[in-house]
């Protein structure tokens, strides 16, 4: 990646300068608005701390959830500002708006090392607008907060696949740099695509085949084994002519899955047993059945123990592993064993010198919720969608703009 990095910016000097940072604080909250997984906040700390310590006047922008282009208290970044301040050991101001009078007044009052977090950038409809002029007008308002000698640091890897004002358009208006997080993520993905040590195993889970189709098609030609679990496995099982009961099924994708199974028969690997239940509920009694014996009135909620053994054997000699998507409903303890077992097999391969990447999203959440060690994997990504699009071979707007 031929872009300037945070190190370049720090070498140029930031003391007294306004620096706009795009971070990714899209963290999960419970009903009491408490952060349940601070992984993305923790990942942002090195860049923010380095800039603050060097005397920059920091204006940080991020989103949370999917507000509909207008202020919504339940998507406020207030919990993030508190958590971030505690982790940095300094006060983090939260503006009462995005680029309004409060944000402007607070930005003007910043002193060296201060940190101002703007309210949820998606409260402004221009952030996600398809109209270039609308996005540019928001970008110009963001630039105004850091001044003419300001700089932009892109550090929200989870959004670099989006052509949005705070990700793409601001980089065209300010000297731009990749933050530590973005630089690390891209380096890891380059290793996965350009210097992959074999055997290369890919583990894909999650609910829908349609969400992962492009990455399956791309990686099936590159990987030595591609393991399919999660809700998406039932569409593949149906493509083999098996009954999947009331399990999640994408009827429109069955023919596509059949063609994939025919084309990549030696690469694609499906479960051999499934943990089923009568309904999607934590207290629904689990029952393990063979994949060819799923009852009509039951749904699959996890892969079974024989599948875990089979997949663990495939992973045991892998030198490179990419994992995206849980094997089952890991949030329910009775249906978490599949995800945990496969994750432990990846950790074992890593321990033997393998290079493993957890592709963000639910996979990263599963690692933490199941009590698995973060350092058991070579890298845990903060951006599931961005990772997948990179591996599909797509151009990521938030990265390409940094190269210009």
SEBA-553316 format. One record per residue: residue in one letter; x, y, z of N, C-alpha, C in turn; residue number from 1. Coordinates in steps of 0.2 Angstrom, whole numbers, plus 5000, padded with zeros to 4 digits. Layout:
REM SEBA-553316
r|nu|nv|nw|cau|cav|caw|cu|cv|cw|k
A|X|Y|Z|X|Y|Z|X|Y|Z|NUM
...
END
This chain:
REM SEBA-553316
r|nu|nv|nw|cau|cav|caw|cu|cv|cw|k
X|5004|4994|5000|5000|5000|5000|5004|5006|5000|1
X|5005|5010|4994|5009|5016|4994|5005|5022|4996|2
X|5005|5022|5003|5002|5028|5006|5006|5031|5012|3
X|5005|5037|5013|5008|5040|5019|5005|5037|5025|4
X|5009|5036|5031|5006|5033|5037|5006|5038|5043|5
X|5004|5036|5048|5004|5040|5054|5011|5042|5056|6
X|5016|5037|5055|5023|5039|5056|5025|5045|5052|7
X|5023|5045|5046|5025|5051|5041|5022|5057|5044|8
X|5016|5057|5046|5013|5063|5049|5016|5065|5055|9
X|5018|5061|5060|5021|5063|5066|5028|5065|5065|10
X|5031|5063|5059|5038|5065|5058|5038|5073|5055|11
X|5032|5074|5052|5031|5081|5049|5029|5086|5055|12
X|5026|5083|5060|5025|5087|5066|5017|5089|5066|13
X|5014|5088|5072|5007|5089|5073|5006|5094|5079|14
X|5011|5095|5082|5009|5100|5088|5006|5106|5086|15
X|5000|5107|5090|4996|5113|5088|4992|5113|5082|16
X|4992|5107|5078|4988|5107|5072|4982|5103|5073|17
X|4977|5104|5070|4971|5101|5070|4971|5094|5066|18
X|4969|5089|5069|4970|5082|5065|4963|5079|5065|19
X|4960|5078|5060|4953|5074|5059|4955|5067|5059|20
X|4952|5063|5063|4953|5056|5063|4946|5052|5062|21
X|4946|5048|5057|4940|5044|5056|4941|5037|5060|22
X|4938|5036|5065|4939|5030|5069|4933|5025|5068|23
X|4933|5019|5070|4927|5015|5070|4925|5013|5077|24
X|4920|5016|5079|4917|5015|5086|4910|5011|5086|25
X|4909|5008|5080|4903|5004|5080|4902|4998|5084|26
X|4902|4999|5091|4902|4994|5096|4895|4992|5098|27
X|4895|4985|5100|4888|4983|5102|4886|4986|5109|28
X|4880|4987|5110|4878|4990|5116|4872|4985|5119|29
X|4871|4985|5126|4866|4981|5128|4860|4986|5129|30
X|4854|4983|5132|4848|4987|5133|4849|4993|5138|31
X|4855|4993|5142|4856|4998|5146|4861|5003|5143|32
X|4863|5002|5137|4868|5006|5133|4875|5006|5136|33
X|4876|4999|5139|4883|4998|5141|4886|4994|5135|34
X|4893|4996|5134|4897|4993|5129|4898|4985|5131|35
X|4896|4981|5126|4897|4974|5128|4904|4971|5125|36
X|4906|4974|5120|4913|4972|5117|4916|4978|5114|37
X|4922|4980|5118|4925|4986|5117|4931|4985|5112|38
X|4931|4980|5108|4937|4978|5104|4939|4984|5099|39
X|4934|4987|5096|4935|4992|5091|4938|4998|5094|40
X|4936|5000|5100|4938|5006|5104|4946|5004|5106|41
X|4947|4998|5109|4954|4997|5110|4958|4997|5104|42
X|4956|4995|5099|4960|4995|5093|4962|5002|5090|43
X|4958|5007|5092|4959|5014|5090|4964|5017|5094|44
X|4965|5015|5100|4969|5018|5105|4976|5020|5103|45
X|4980|5016|5100|4987|5017|5098|4987|5024|5093|46
X|4983|5024|5088|4983|5030|5084|4981|5037|5088|47
X|4976|5036|5092|4973|5042|5095|4978|5044|5101|48
X|4981|5040|5104|4986|5041|5109|4993|5044|5106|49
X|4995|5042|5101|5001|5044|5098|5000|5052|5096|50
X|4994|5053|5093|4993|5060|5090|4992|5065|5096|51
X|4988|5062|5101|4987|5067|5107|4994|5068|5111|52
X|4998|5063|5112|5004|5064|5115|5009|5068|5111|53
X|5008|5069|5105|5012|5073|5100|5009|5080|5100|54
X|5004|5081|5103|5001|5088|5104|4996|5090|5099|55
X|4993|5085|5095|4988|5087|5090|4982|5089|5093|56
X|4978|5093|5090|4971|5095|5092|4967|5090|5088|57
X|4964|5085|5092|4961|5079|5089|4953|5081|5088|58
X|4951|5080|5082|4943|5080|5081|4942|5073|5078|59
X|4938|5069|5082|4937|5062|5080|4930|5061|5077|60
X|4929|5057|5072|4923|5056|5069|4921|5048|5069|61
X|4915|5046|5070|4914|5039|5070|4906|5038|5069|62
X|4904|5032|5068|4897|5031|5068|4895|5025|5073|63
X|4889|5025|5075|4887|5019|5079|4880|5017|5077|64
X|4879|5011|5075|4872|5008|5072|4870|5011|5066|65
X|4864|5011|5065|4861|5013|5058|4855|5018|5059|66
X|4857|5024|5062|4852|5030|5062|4850|5032|5055|67
X|4844|5035|5055|4841|5036|5048|4843|5043|5046|68
X|4849|5045|5047|4851|5052|5044|4849|5058|5049|69
X|4847|5056|5055|4845|5062|5059|4846|5059|5067|70
X|4847|5064|5071|4849|5063|5078|4844|5058|5081|71
X|4847|5053|5085|4843|5048|5088|4847|5046|5095|72
X|4844|5048|5100|4848|5047|5107|4850|5040|5108|73
X|4847|5035|5105|4849|5028|5106|4855|5026|5102|74
X|4857|5030|5097|4863|5029|5094|4869|5035|5095|75
X|4868|5038|5101|4873|5043|5103|4879|5040|5105|76
X|4885|5043|5103|4892|5041|5105|4894|5042|5112|77
X|4889|5044|5116|4890|5046|5123|4894|5040|5127|78
X|4891|5034|5126|4895|5028|5130|4902|5027|5127|79
X|4903|5029|5121|4910|5028|5118|4914|5033|5121|80
X|4912|5040|5121|4916|5045|5124|4918|5044|5131|81
X|4914|5041|5135|4916|5039|5142|4921|5034|5142|82
X|4920|5028|5138|4924|5023|5138|4931|5025|5135|83
X|4931|5028|5130|4937|5031|5127|4941|5035|5132|84
X|4938|5039|5135|4941|5044|5140|4945|5040|5146|85
X|4941|5035|5148|4944|5030|5154|4950|5027|5151|86
X|4950|5024|5145|4956|5020|5142|4962|5025|5141|87
X|4960|5031|5139|4966|5035|5137|4968|5039|5143|88
X|4964|5039|5148|4966|5042|5154|4966|5050|5154|89
X|4961|5052|5150|4961|5059|5149|4953|5061|5147|90
X|4951|5067|5148|4944|5069|5146|4943|5069|5138|91
X|4938|5066|5136|4936|5066|5129|4930|5070|5128|92
X|4930|5075|5125|4924|5079|5125|4919|5076|5119|93
X|4913|5077|5120|4908|5074|5115|4904|5080|5113|94
X|4904|5082|5107|4900|5087|5104|4893|5086|5104|95
X|4889|5091|5105|4882|5089|5105|4879|5089|5098|96
X|4883|5090|5093|4880|5089|5086|4886|5086|5081|97
X|4885|5086|5075|4890|5083|5070|4895|5088|5068|98
X|4892|5093|5064|4896|5099|5062|4893|5106|5063|99
X|4889|5106|5069|4885|5112|5070|4889|5117|5075|100
X|4885|5121|5078|4888|5126|5082|4892|5124|5088|101
X|4889|5118|5091|4893|5116|5097|4899|5112|5095|102
X|4899|5109|5089|4905|5106|5087|4911|5111|5085|103
X|4908|5116|5082|4913|5122|5079|4916|5125|5085|104
X|4912|5127|5090|4914|5130|5096|4919|5126|5100|105
X|4918|5120|5101|4922|5115|5105|4929|5114|5101|106
X|4928|5114|5094|4934|5113|5090|4939|5119|5091|107
X|4936|5125|5091|4940|5131|5091|4943|5132|5098|108
X|4940|5129|5103|4943|5129|5110|4948|5124|5112|109
X|4950|5119|5107|4954|5114|5108|4961|5117|5109|110
X|4965|5114|5114|4972|5115|5115|4976|5109|5114|111
X|4982|5110|5113|4987|5104|5111|4985|5098|5115|112
X|4984|5092|5112|4983|5086|5115|4976|5084|5117|113
X|4971|5089|5116|4964|5088|5117|4961|5084|5112|114
X|4956|5080|5114|4952|5076|5110|4944|5078|5110|115
X|4942|5079|5104|4935|5080|5103|4932|5075|5099|116
X|4927|5072|5102|4923|5067|5098|4916|5070|5095|117
X|4915|5070|5089|4909|5073|5086|4904|5068|5087|118
X|4898|5070|5088|4892|5065|5088|4891|5061|5082|119
X|4888|5056|5082|4887|5051|5077|4887|5054|5070|120
X|4892|5052|5066|4892|5056|5059|4886|5054|5055|121
X|4883|5048|5056|4877|5046|5052|4871|5050|5055|122
X|4871|5054|5060|4865|5058|5061|4865|5064|5056|123
X|4870|5064|5051|4870|5069|5046|4868|5065|5039|124
X|4863|5066|5036|4861|5062|5030|4866|5062|5024|125
X|4870|5068|5024|4875|5069|5019|4881|5063|5020|126
X|4882|5061|5025|4887|5056|5026|4887|5050|5021|127
X|4881|5047|5021|4880|5041|5017|4876|5043|5010|128
X|4876|5049|5008|4873|5051|5002|4876|5048|4996|129
X|4872|5047|4991|4875|5044|4984|4877|5050|4980|130
X|4875|5056|4982|4876|5063|4979|4883|5065|4981|131
X|4887|5065|4976|4894|5068|4977|4895|5075|4980|132
X|4890|5079|4978|4890|5086|4980|4888|5086|4988|133
X|4883|5082|4990|4881|5082|4996|4886|5080|5001|134
X|4890|5074|4999|4895|5072|5003|4901|5077|5004|135
X|4902|5080|4998|4908|5085|4999|4906|5091|5003|136
X|4900|5093|5003|4898|5098|5008|4899|5097|5015|137
X|4897|5090|5017|4899|5088|5024|4906|5088|5025|138
X|4910|5085|5020|4917|5084|5021|4920|5091|5022|139
X|4918|5096|5018|4921|5103|5019|4919|5106|5026|140
X|4913|5104|5029|4912|5106|5036|4916|5103|5041|141
X|4918|5096|5040|4922|5093|5044|4929|5096|5044|142
X|4932|5098|5038|4938|5101|5037|4939|5107|5041|143
X|4933|5111|5041|4933|5118|5044|4934|5117|5052|144
X|4933|5111|5054|4934|5110|5061|4941|5109|5063|145
X|4946|5107|5058|4953|5107|5060|4957|5112|5056|146
X|4954|5116|5052|4958|5122|5050|4962|5120|5043|147
X|4965|5126|5040|4968|5125|5034|4975|5121|5034|148
X|4978|5121|5040|4984|5117|5041|4983|5110|5044|149
X|4976|5108|5043|4974|5101|5046|4977|5095|5042|150
X|4976|5090|5045|4977|5083|5042|4972|5078|5043|151
X|4971|5073|5039|4966|5068|5040|4970|5061|5041|152
X|4968|5058|5046|4970|5051|5047|4964|5046|5047|153
X|4965|5041|5042|4960|5036|5041|4962|5030|5046|154
X|4958|5029|5051|4959|5023|5055|4953|5019|5057|155
X|4948|5020|5053|4942|5016|5054|4942|5010|5049|156
X|4945|5005|5050|4945|5000|5044|4939|4997|5043|157
X|4934|4997|5048|4927|4994|5047|4923|4998|5042|158
X|4925|5004|5040|4921|5008|5035|4925|5009|5029|159
X|4931|5007|5027|4935|5009|5022|4932|5006|5015|160
X|4927|5001|5016|4924|4999|5009|4918|5003|5008|161
X|4917|5009|5011|4911|5013|5010|4914|5020|5007|162
X|4910|5022|5002|4912|5029|4999|4907|5034|5003|163
X|4910|5036|5009|4906|5041|5013|4910|5047|5014|164
X|4907|5052|5017|4910|5059|5017|4916|5058|5022|165
X|4915|5055|5028|4920|5055|5033|4926|5050|5031|166
X|4925|5046|5026|4930|5041|5025|4933|5042|5018|167
X|4929|5045|5013|4932|5046|5007|4933|5053|5005|168
X|4928|5057|5005|4928|5064|5003|4933|5068|5007|169
X|4933|5067|5013|4938|5072|5017|4945|5070|5015|170
X|4947|5064|5013|4954|5063|5011|4956|5067|5004|171
X|4951|5069|5001|4952|5073|4995|4953|5080|4996|172
X|4952|5082|5002|4952|5089|5004|4958|5091|5009|173
X|4961|5086|5012|4966|5087|5017|4972|5082|5015|174
X|4978|5084|5017|4984|5079|5017|4981|5073|5021|175
X|4982|5067|5018|4979|5061|5021|4984|5055|5023|176
X|4983|5052|5028|4987|5047|5031|4983|5041|5033|177
X|4986|5035|5033|4983|5029|5036|4985|5028|5043|178
X|4980|5028|5047|4982|5027|5055|4985|5020|5056|179
X|4987|5018|5062|4990|5012|5063|4986|5006|5062|180
X|4980|5007|5064|4975|5001|5063|4974|5000|5056|181
X|4973|5005|5051|4971|5003|5044|4978|5001|5041|182
X|4983|5003|5043|4990|5001|5040|4991|4994|5041|183
X|4990|4992|5048|4991|4985|5050|4986|4980|5046|184
X|4979|4982|5046|4974|4978|5043|4976|4977|5036|185
X|4978|4982|5032|4980|4981|5025|4986|4976|5024|186
X|4991|4977|5028|4997|4973|5028|4995|4966|5029|187
X|4990|4964|5034|4988|4958|5035|4984|4955|5029|188
X|4980|4959|5026|4976|4956|5020|4981|4955|5014|189
X|4986|4959|5013|4990|4958|5008|4994|4952|5009|190
X|4996|4950|5015|4999|4944|5017|4995|4938|5015|191
X|4988|4939|5016|4983|4933|5014|4982|4932|5007|192
X|4983|4938|5003|4982|4937|4996|4988|4937|4992|193
X|4994|4939|4994|5000|4940|4990|5005|4935|4992|194
X|5006|4933|4998|5011|4929|5000|5009|4924|5005|195
X|5004|4920|5003|5000|4915|5007|5004|4909|5007|196
X|5006|4907|5013|5009|4900|5014|5004|4895|5015|197
X|5006|4889|5011|5001|4884|5011|5003|4878|5015|198
X|4998|4874|5017|4991|4874|5015|4987|4880|5018|199
X|4982|4882|5014|4978|4888|5015|4971|4886|5016|200
X|4969|4887|5022|4962|4885|5024|4957|4891|5025|201
X|4951|4891|5023|4947|4896|5024|4941|4893|5027|202
X|4938|4897|5033|4932|4894|5037|4927|4900|5036|203
X|4921|4898|5033|4916|4903|5032|4910|4901|5036|204
X|4907|4905|5039|4900|4904|5043|4896|4910|5042|205
X|4891|4911|5046|4886|4916|5046|4880|4913|5042|206
X|4875|4918|5041|4868|4915|5040|4867|4914|5032|207
X|4870|4919|5028|4868|4919|5021|4873|4917|5016|208
X|4872|4913|5011|4876|4911|5006|4877|4918|5002|209
X|4872|4921|5000|4872|4927|4996|4877|4932|4999|210
X|4877|4933|5005|4882|4938|5008|4889|4936|5007|211
X|4891|4929|5006|4898|4927|5005|4899|4924|4998|212
X|4894|4924|4994|4895|4921|4987|4902|4923|4984|213
X|4903|4930|4983|4908|4932|4979|4915|4930|4983|214
X|4915|4930|4989|4921|4928|4993|4922|4920|4992|215
X|4917|4916|4992|4917|4909|4991|4920|4908|4984|216
X|4917|4911|4979|4920|4910|4972|4927|4912|4971|217
X|4929|4918|4974|4936|4920|4974|4941|4915|4977|218
X|4939|4914|4984|4944|4910|4988|4944|4902|4986|219
X|4939|4900|4983|4939|4893|4981|4944|4891|4976|220
X|4946|4896|4972|4951|4895|4968|4958|4896|4971|221
X|4959|4898|4977|4965|4900|4980|4967|4895|4986|222
X|4961|4893|4989|4962|4889|4996|4963|4882|4994|223
X|4966|4878|4999|4967|4871|4998|4961|4868|5001|224
X|4958|4871|5006|4951|4869|5009|4947|4875|5011|225
X|4940|4874|5010|4936|4880|5011|4930|4876|5015|226
X|4930|4878|5022|4925|4875|5026|4919|4879|5027|227
X|4913|4876|5026|4907|4880|5027|4903|4877|5033|228
X|4901|4882|5037|4897|4881|5043|4892|4886|5044|229
X|4889|4887|5050|4884|4892|5051|4877|4891|5047|230
X|4873|4896|5047|4866|4895|5044|4867|4894|5036|231
X|4873|4897|5033|4873|4896|5026|4874|4889|5024|232
X|4876|4884|5028|4878|4877|5026|4871|4874|5024|233
X|4866|4876|5026|4859|4872|5025|4857|4873|5018|234
X|4859|4879|5015|4858|4879|5008|4862|4875|5003|235
X|4868|4874|5006|4873|4869|5002|4870|4862|5003|236
X|4868|4860|5010|4865|4853|5011|4859|4852|5007|237
X|4855|4857|5006|4849|4857|5002|4851|4855|4994|238
X|4857|4859|4992|4859|4858|4985|4862|4851|4984|239
X|4863|4847|4990|4865|4840|4989|4859|4835|4989|240
X|4853|4838|4990|4847|4835|4990|4844|4832|4997|241
X|4847|4835|5002|4846|4833|5009|4840|4838|5011|242
X|4836|4835|5016|4831|4839|5019|4834|4843|5025|243
X|4832|4849|5026|4835|4853|5031|4830|4855|5036|244
X|4824|4852|5036|4819|4854|5041|4817|4861|5041|245
X|4817|4865|5046|4815|4872|5046|4821|4876|5047|246
X|4827|4874|5045|4833|4877|5046|4833|4883|5041|247
X|4837|4888|5042|4838|4894|5037|4840|4891|5030|248
X|4836|4894|5025|4837|4891|5019|4836|4897|5014|249
X|4841|4898|5009|4840|4903|5004|4838|4899|4997|250
X|4832|4898|4996|4829|4894|4991|4832|4896|4984|251
X|4833|4903|4983|4835|4905|4977|4843|4904|4976|252
X|4846|4902|4981|4854|4900|4980|4855|4893|4979|253
X|4850|4889|4980|4852|4881|4979|4855|4879|4973|254
X|4853|4882|4967|4856|4880|4961|4863|4882|4961|255
X|4864|4889|4963|4871|4891|4964|4876|4887|4968|256
X|4873|4885|4974|4877|4881|4978|4879|4874|4975|257
X|4874|4871|4971|4875|4865|4968|4881|4865|4963|258
X|4881|4871|4959|4886|4872|4954|4893|4873|4958|259
X|4893|4877|4963|4899|4877|4967|4902|4871|4970|260
X|4897|4866|4972|4899|4860|4975|4902|4855|4969|261
X|4899|4856|4963|4901|4852|4957|4908|4855|4955|262
X|4909|4861|4955|4915|4864|4952|4921|4864|4957|263
X|4920|4864|4964|4925|4864|4969|4924|4858|4974|264
X|4922|4853|4971|4921|4847|4975|4927|4845|4980|265
X|4933|4846|4977|4939|4844|4981|4941|4849|4986|266
X|4938|4855|4986|4940|4861|4990|4934|4862|4996|267
X|4928|4862|4994|4922|4864|4999|4921|4858|5003|268
X|4920|4859|5010|4919|4854|5015|4913|4857|5019|269
X|4908|4852|5020|4902|4854|5023|4902|4849|5030|270
X|4897|4852|5034|4896|4848|5041|4894|4841|5039|271
X|4895|4836|5044|4892|4829|5043|4887|4828|5048|272
X|4887|4832|5054|4881|4832|5059|4879|4839|5061|273
X|4873|4839|5063|4870|4846|5065|4867|4845|5072|274
X|4868|4851|5076|4864|4851|5082|4857|4855|5081|275
X|4852|4852|5082|4845|4854|5080|4841|4856|5086|276
X|4836|4860|5085|4831|4862|5091|4824|4863|5087|277
X|4819|4863|5092|4813|4865|5089|4812|4872|5087|278
X|4815|4876|5091|4814|4883|5090|4821|4887|5091|279
X|4821|4893|5088|4827|4898|5089|4827|4901|5096|280
X|4829|4897|5101|4829|4900|5108|4834|4897|5112|281
X|4837|4900|5117|4843|4898|5121|4841|4892|5125|282
X|4834|4891|5127|4832|4886|5131|4829|4880|5127|283
X|4829|4880|5120|4827|4875|5116|4831|4869|5117|284
X|4829|4863|5119|4833|4857|5120|4837|4855|5114|285
X|4844|4854|5114|4848|4853|5108|4848|4845|5107|286
X|4848|4843|5100|4849|4836|5099|4853|4836|5093|287
X|4858|4831|5093|4863|4830|5087|4861|4825|5083|288
X|4860|4827|5076|4858|4822|5071|4863|4822|5065|289
X|4863|4817|5061|4867|4817|5055|4864|4822|5050|290
X|4868|4824|5046|4865|4829|5041|4860|4826|5036|291
X|4860|4820|5036|4855|4817|5031|4848|4815|5035|292
X|4848|4817|5042|4842|4815|5046|4840|4821|5050|293
X|4840|4827|5047|4837|4832|5051|4829|4832|5050|294
X|4826|4832|5056|4819|4831|5057|4815|4837|5053|295
X|4809|4836|5050|4806|4841|5047|4804|4847|5051|296
X|4803|4845|5058|4800|4850|5062|4806|4854|5066|297
X|4812|4853|5064|4817|4856|5068|4822|4860|5064|298
X|4826|4864|5067|4830|4868|5064|4838|4867|5066|299
X|4842|4868|5062|4849|4867|5064|4852|4874|5067|300
X|4855|4873|5072|4858|4879|5076|4865|4879|5077|301
X|4868|4874|5075|4876|4873|5076|4878|4867|5072|302
X|4884|4867|5071|4887|4860|5068|4888|4856|5074|303
X|4888|4849|5072|4889|4844|5078|4896|4842|5079|304
X|4897|4838|5084|4904|4836|5086|4908|4832|5081|305
X|4905|4828|5077|4909|4825|5071|4911|4830|5066|306
X|4907|4835|5065|4909|4840|5060|4915|4844|5063|307
X|4915|4845|5069|4921|4849|5073|4927|4845|5072|308
X|4927|4838|5073|4932|4834|5072|4935|4834|5065|309
X|4930|4834|5060|4932|4833|5053|4936|4840|5051|310
X|4933|4846|5053|4935|4852|5052|4942|4853|5055|311
X|4943|4851|5061|4949|4852|5065|4955|4848|5062|312
X|4953|4842|5059|4958|4838|5055|4960|4842|5049|313
X|4956|4845|5046|4958|4849|5040|4962|4855|5042|314
X|4961|4858|5048|4964|4864|5050|4971|4862|5053|315
X|4972|4856|5055|4978|4854|5059|4985|4855|5056|316
X|4985|4855|5049|4991|4856|5046|4992|4863|5042|317
X|4986|4867|5043|4986|4873|5039|4991|4878|5041|318
X|4994|4881|5036|4999|4886|5038|4996|4893|5037|319
X|4991|4894|5034|4987|4900|5034|4980|4899|5035|320
X|4976|4903|5039|4969|4902|5040|4966|4908|5040|321
X|4960|4909|5036|4956|4915|5037|4949|4912|5039|322
X|4946|4915|5044|4940|4913|5047|4935|4919|5047|323
X|4929|4919|5044|4924|4924|5045|4917|4920|5045|324
X|4914|4922|5051|4907|4919|5052|4907|4913|5057|325
X|4903|4914|5062|4902|4908|5067|4899|4902|5064|326
X|4900|4896|5067|4898|4890|5065|4891|4888|5067|327
X|4888|4892|5072|4882|4891|5074|4880|4897|5079|328
X|4874|4897|5082|4872|4902|5086|4876|4902|5093|329
X|4882|4905|5092|4886|4905|5098|4884|4909|5104|330
X|4879|4913|5103|4877|4917|5109|4873|4913|5113|331
X|4870|4907|5111|4866|4902|5115|4871|4897|5117|332
X|4873|4896|5124|4878|4891|5126|4877|4884|5123|333
X|4870|4882|5123|4869|4875|5120|4871|4874|5113|334
X|4872|4880|5109|4874|4880|5102|4880|4883|5100|335
X|4885|4883|5105|4891|4887|5104|4897|4882|5103|336
X|4896|4876|5104|4902|4871|5104|4905|4871|5097|337
X|4901|4871|5092|4904|4871|5085|4909|4877|5084|338
X|4907|4883|5085|4911|4889|5084|4917|4888|5089|339
X|4916|4886|5095|4922|4886|5100|4927|4880|5097|340
X|4924|4875|5095|4929|4869|5093|4933|4871|5087|341
X|4930|4874|5082|4933|4876|5076|4938|4882|5078|342
X|4936|4886|5082|4941|4892|5084|4947|4889|5088|343
X|4946|4884|5092|4951|4881|5096|4956|4877|5091|344
X|4953|4874|5086|4957|4871|5080|4962|4876|5077|345
X|4959|4882|5076|4963|4887|5072|4968|4890|5077|346
X|4967|4890|5084|4972|4892|5088|4978|4887|5089|347
X|4976|4881|5088|4981|4875|5088|4985|4876|5082|348
X|4982|4877|5076|4986|4878|5070|4991|4884|5071|349
X|4989|4889|5074|4993|4895|5075|4998|4894|5080|350
X|4997|4890|5085|5002|4888|5090|5008|4884|5086|351
X|5006|4881|5081|5011|4877|5077|5015|4881|5072|352
X|5014|4888|5072|5018|4892|5068|5013|4894|5062|353
X|5007|4893|5062|5002|4895|5057|5001|4903|5057|354
X|4998|4905|5052|4996|4912|5052|4989|4913|5051|355
X|4985|4915|5056|4978|4915|5056|4975|4922|5057|356
X|4970|4923|5053|4966|4930|5053|4959|4928|5055|357
X|4956|4932|5060|4949|4932|5061|4946|4938|5058|358
X|4941|4937|5053|4939|4942|5049|4933|4946|5052|359
X|4934|4949|5058|4930|4954|5061|4923|4951|5062|360
X|4919|4956|5064|4911|4955|5065|4910|4950|5070|361
X|4905|4946|5068|4903|4941|5073|4908|4936|5075|362
X|4913|4935|5071|4919|4930|5073|4923|4933|5078|363
X|4924|4939|5078|4928|4943|5083|4924|4943|5090|364
X|4918|4944|5089|4913|4944|5095|4913|4937|5098|365
X|4913|4932|5094|4913|4925|5097|4919|4924|5101|366
X|4925|4926|5098|4931|4925|5101|4931|4927|5109|367
X|4928|4933|5109|4928|4936|5116|4923|4933|5120|368
X|4917|4932|5117|4911|4930|5121|4913|4922|5124|369
X|4916|4919|5120|4918|4912|5122|4924|4911|5126|370
X|4927|4917|5128|4933|4916|5132|4939|4914|5129|371
X|4940|4915|5123|4946|4912|5119|4951|4918|5119|372
X|4957|4916|5119|4962|4922|5120|4963|4925|5113|373
X|4963|4932|5113|4964|4936|5107|4971|4934|5104|374
X|4976|4933|5109|4983|4932|5106|4984|4925|5103|375
X|4978|4921|5104|4979|4914|5101|4978|4914|5093|376
X|4977|4920|5090|4976|4921|5083|4981|4926|5081|377
X|4984|4926|5075|4989|4930|5073|4986|4937|5072|378
X|4980|4938|5070|4977|4945|5069|4969|4944|5070|379
X|4966|4948|5073|4959|4949|5074|4957|4955|5070|380
X|4953|4955|5065|4951|4961|5061|4946|4965|5064|381
X|4945|4971|5063|4940|4975|5066|4935|4976|5061|382
X|4936|4974|5054|4931|4975|5049|4929|4969|5045|383
X|4923|4966|5047|4921|4960|5043|4920|4961|5036|384
X|4915|4966|5034|4914|4968|5028|4919|4970|5023|385
X|4924|4974|5026|4929|4977|5023|4934|4971|5021|386
X|4935|4967|5026|4940|4961|5025|4937|4957|5019|387
X|4931|4955|5019|4928|4951|5014|4928|4954|5007|388
X|4927|4961|5007|4927|4964|5000|4934|4964|4997|389
X|4939|4965|5002|4946|4965|5000|4948|4958|4997|390
X|4946|4953|5000|4947|4946|4998|4943|4944|4992|391
X|4938|4948|4991|4934|4947|4984|4938|4950|4978|392
X|4943|4954|4980|4946|4958|4975|4944|4964|4973|393
X|4939|4967|4977|4936|4973|4976|4941|4979|4978|394
X|4940|4985|4975|4943|4991|4977|4940|4994|4983|395
X|4943|4995|4988|4940|4999|4994|4941|5006|4993|396
X|4936|5010|4992|4936|5017|4991|4940|5021|4997|397
X|4940|5019|5003|4943|5022|5008|4951|5021|5009|398
X|4953|5015|5005|4960|5014|5004|4963|5017|4998|399
X|4959|5016|4992|4961|5019|4986|4962|5027|4986|400
X|4958|5030|4990|4959|5037|4990|4965|5040|4994|401
X|4967|5035|4999|4973|5037|5002|4980|5036|4998|402
X|4979|5032|4992|4985|5031|4988|4985|5037|4983|403
X|4981|5042|4983|4981|5047|4978|4984|5053|4981|404
END
